[in-house]
């Protein structure tokens, strides 16, 4: 939970510095990371939000080798998670 900034910094750094077009293994890794967060996100409230409201709303990262498409997906997903975090306290909406 105390490493959230490191997770997001790492994700954004890796995606924005990926080759363009991305190799298939990087596309697969981007998509797998979204699934991994659904299973291991820092708190159960955030994990449930990530699964129900982020992945169900916008799906997994795109199945494309276009780096910018992945960067935009992670940017949008991170913003959704940040808005959720800012709008909740103790697991309950304000």
N, C-alpha and C positions, 0 to 999 in steps of 0.2 A: 504494500500500500504506500510505503514511503518512497518507492522508486518509480512512481507514475511518470514523473517528468523525464526520467531516463528512458523509459519505454517509448514515450512519444518522440523524444529527441532521436532515439535510435531508429525508429520506424521512418520518420521524415528524412533523416540523413541517408538511410539506405535507399529509399525510394527515389529521392531527388538526385542521388548520385549513381543510380543504376544506368547501365548502358541503354542507348536508344537506337534500335529497338532492343527490348529486354530479351535476354535468352529465356527459353522456356522454363528453365529451372528457377529463375527469378520470378517469373509470373506465378509458378506453382508455389513458391515460398511466400509471396505476397498474399495469395489466397489462403494458404495454410496458416499464416499468422492470424488472420481474422478468425479462423476456426479455433485456433489455440486460445485467443483472448476470450472467446465464448466459453471455453472450458475452464480457464484459469484466471479470469479478471480478478482484480484486487479484492473486491468485496462482493458479497452475494447480490446486493442491490444493483451494483454496476454491471455485474455479470449477467443478471437477468435483463437489464436494460439493453446491454450490448446485443444479446441474442434476440430479444423480442422487438426492440424498437430500432436498432441500427441494422442488423443483418436481415430482419424481415422487411424493413422498409426499403433498403437500397441494395440488398443482396451482398454477395461476396465481391471482392475486388474484381474488376473486369478480366475476362479471359482473353486478353489481347496483349500483344508485345509492345504496345504504345506506352512508354514511360509516363507521359503526361496524364494519361487516363488513370494510371495507378496513383500518381501524386494527387490528382483531384479527388479520387475516391477516398484516400486516407485523410486528406484535408477535411472533406465533408464529414466523414465518420468521426474524426477527432473533434470537430466542432459540435456535432450532435452529442457526443459524450461529455464535452465540456459544458454545454448548455444544461444537460441533465444534472451534472454535478453541481452547477451553480444554482439550480432550481430545487435541490433537495437538501434536506438536513436530517441526519439520523435515519435515512431510509424512507422518509415521508416527504411528500411534496409540501412546499411552503404554503 
